Amino acid sequence: MGDMNEEFGLRVNKPFHILTKLGAKGEHRYLDLIKNQMVIKTPNGYKSQTWTFDSVTKTIRSAKNKYSFDIQGSGEANGMQVYATNSRWW
């Protein structure tokens, strides 16, 4: 666990949080997965705020339910989408 994937610059299967700069001065919020919707929440210690990089599917997956996310329109849109992880990566 934790081997570096040089192509993506992420450690394999090592838990991490995705931080935002939203919130009060100096306070960060976490990307959270609630009912398969991406939201921004204050840190709460729930698995829904923990993510890992899967080197097989080459996706970032939720520690809560193993769903992955990406940016809609192959990165060309503003929204994010959550889906059951498959073996494809574009």
Number of C-alpha atoms within 10 A of each C-alpha: 8 12 11 14 14 8 6 12 9 18 18 19 18 15 17 15 16 13 17 14 11 14 12 8 7 7 12 16 20 20 19 25 25 12 9 16 12 17 14 18 17 16 15 11 8 11 15 21 27 20 24 21 24 19 16 11 14 18 20 20 24 23 20 14 13 15 18 24 19 15 13 13 11 8 10 8 9 8 11 14 13 18 13 11 19 12 8 9 9 4
